[in-house]
């Protein structure tokens, strides 16, 4: 009876040692006497106890690593990087699983090699570029690293899903210097914009003033032309009136000099009305009238002789 329980216990223990549970998203790698034997799929699997050994369980899920490291540019500037790499097993084929399981001695060695490869690729690229170029070359850096890393990962049984450079920064002194340069450029641009604005304002003001002067000059010219035409018309009307008056006076046998004298009196009245002085004197005696009248007759005679 005791032997039965011993045998049953041994069988139970061997059965427990034969059962292997592989989680979803993983593949088990079994070795027999130290040599690769087969793969175990997710779920419950059986193996020969004491003969077969589960060497490792390979994850075929996506894996990510965050990196922070420093690189030196061509002009000896220290550049700090923060990056993220996303990768996974290339597939679940037997050859791929064997590469992942046996290429490195353990998971730590693989991760260390992967991190150093990424850092080395970025450092090699940055070493050929100047500080001022690096911030604008984010995509070029990623492309250079991916091109190098894809081949290595494929050799190890993985493939690259994504590589991101989330942050590029410089030492505090360099950042402060770059900030001052940006601020100086902004101030220079603002000054140039202000100067351009002032130039446009003054140019437009000068153009407006020139247009105003031109319009005013044209208006004055038009006014003078109208005034000249009005004066000419006025003189023409005066001459016509005088000619008619002279004809009437000749028909009535009235001396035309009387008309001249009347015009002269009207002129004196007009001068007196518009003069800025207070006194206007002329000889109003009979002798003065006679003298003035005779002078008018002489003027009239002179005009008739000219005709």
Secondary structure in CASP SS format (residue, H / E / C, confidence):
PFRMAT SS
TARGET T0000
AUTHOR 0000-0000-0000
METHOD secondary structure of the structure
MODEL  1
X C 1.00
X H 1.00
X H 1.00
X H 1.00
X H 1.00
X H 1.00
X H 1.00
X H 1.00
X H 1.00
X H 1.00
X H 1.00
X H 1.00
X H 1.00
X H 1.00
X H 1.00
X H 1.00
X H 1.00
X H 1.00
X E 1.00
X E 1.00
X E 1.00
X E 1.00
X C 1.00
X C 1.00
X C 1.00
X E 1.00
X E 1.00
X E 1.00
X E 1.00
X E 1.00
X E 1.00
X E 1.00
X C 1.00
X C 1.00
X E 1.00
X E 1.00
X E 1.00
X E 1.00
X E 1.00
X E 1.00
X C 1.00
X C 1.00
X E 1.00
X E 1.00
X E 1.00
X E 1.00
X C 1.00
X C 1.00
X C 1.00
X C 1.00
X C 1.00
X E 1.00
X E 1.00
X E 1.00
X E 1.00
X E 1.00
X E 1.00
X E 1.00
X E 1.00
X C 1.00
X C 1.00
X C 1.00
X E 1.00
X E 1.00
X E 1.00
X E 1.00
X E 1.00
X E 1.00
X E 1.00
X E 1.00
X E 1.00
X E 1.00
X C 1.00
X C 1.00
X C 1.00
X C 1.00
X C 1.00
X E 1.00
X E 1.00
X E 1.00
X E 1.00
X E 1.00
X E 1.00
X E 1.00
X E 1.00
X E 1.00
X E 1.00
X E 1.00
X E 1.00
X C 1.00
X C 1.00
X C 1.00
X C 1.00
X H 1.00
X H 1.00
X H 1.00
X H 1.00
X H 1.00
X H 1.00
X H 1.00
X H 1.00
X H 1.00
X C 1.00
X C 1.00
X C 1.00
X C 1.00
X H 1.00
X H 1.00
X H 1.00
X H 1.00
X H 1.00
X H 1.00
X H 1.00
X H 1.00
X H 1.00
X H 1.00
X H 1.00
X H 1.00
X H 1.00
X H 1.00
X H 1.00
X H 1.00
X H 1.00
X H 1.00
X H 1.00
X H 1.00
X C 1.00
X C 1.00
X C 1.00
X C 1.00
X H 1.00
X H 1.00
X H 1.00
X H 1.00
X C 1.00
X C 1.00
X C 1.00
X H 1.00
X H 1.00
X H 1.00
X H 1.00
X H 1.00
X H 1.00
X H 1.00
X H 1.00
X H 1.00
X H 1.00
X H 1.00
X H 1.00
X H 1.00
X H 1.00
X H 1.00
X H 1.00
X H 1.00
X H 1.00
X H 1.00
X C 1.00
X E 1.00
X E 1.00
X E 1.00
X E 1.00
X E 1.00
X E 1.00
X E 1.00
X E 1.00
X E 1.00
X E 1.00
X E 1.00
X E 1.00
X E 1.00
X C 1.00
X H 1.00
X H 1.00
X H 1.00
X H 1.00
X H 1.00
X H 1.00
X H 1.00
X H 1.00
X H 1.00
X H 1.00
X H 1.00
X H 1.00
X H 1.00
X H 1.00
X H 1.00
X H 1.00
X H 1.00
X H 1.00
X H 1.00
X H 1.00
X H 1.00
X H 1.00
X H 1.00
X H 1.00
X H 1.00
X H 1.00
X H 1.00
X H 1.00
X H 1.00
X H 1.00
X H 1.00
X H 1.00
X H 1.00
X H 1.00
X H 1.00
X H 1.00
X H 1.00
X H 1.00
X H 1.00
X H 1.00
X H 1.00
X H 1.00
X H 1.00
X H 1.00
X H 1.00
X H 1.00
X H 1.00
X H 1.00
X H 1.00
X H 1.00
X H 1.00
X H 1.00
X H 1.00
X H 1.00
X H 1.00
X H 1.00
X H 1.00
X H 1.00
X H 1.00
X H 1.00
X H 1.00
X H 1.00
X H 1.00
X H 1.00
X H 1.00
X H 1.00
X H 1.00
X H 1.00
X H 1.00
X H 1.00
X H 1.00
X H 1.00
X H 1.00
X H 1.00
X H 1.00
X H 1.00
X H 1.00
X H 1.00
X H 1.00
X H 1.00
X C 1.00
X C 1.00
X C 1.00
X C 1.00
X C 1.00
X H 1.00
X H 1.00
X H 1.00
X H 1.00
X H 1.00
X H 1.00
X H 1.00
X H 1.00
X H 1.00
X H 1.00
X H 1.00
X H 1.00
X H 1.00
X H 1.00
X H 1.00
X H 1.00
X H 1.00
X H 1.00
X C 1.00
X C 1.00
X C 1.00
X C 1.00
X C 1.00
X C 1.00
X C 1.00
X C 1.00
X C 1.00
X C 1.00
X C 1.00
X H 1.00
X H 1.00
X H 1.00
X H 1.00
X H 1.00
X H 1.00
X H 1.00
X H 1.00
X H 1.00
X H 1.00
X H 1.00
X H 1.00
X H 1.00
X H 1.00
X H 1.00
X H 1.00
X H 1.00
X H 1.00
X H 1.00
X H 1.00
X H 1.00
X C 1.00
END
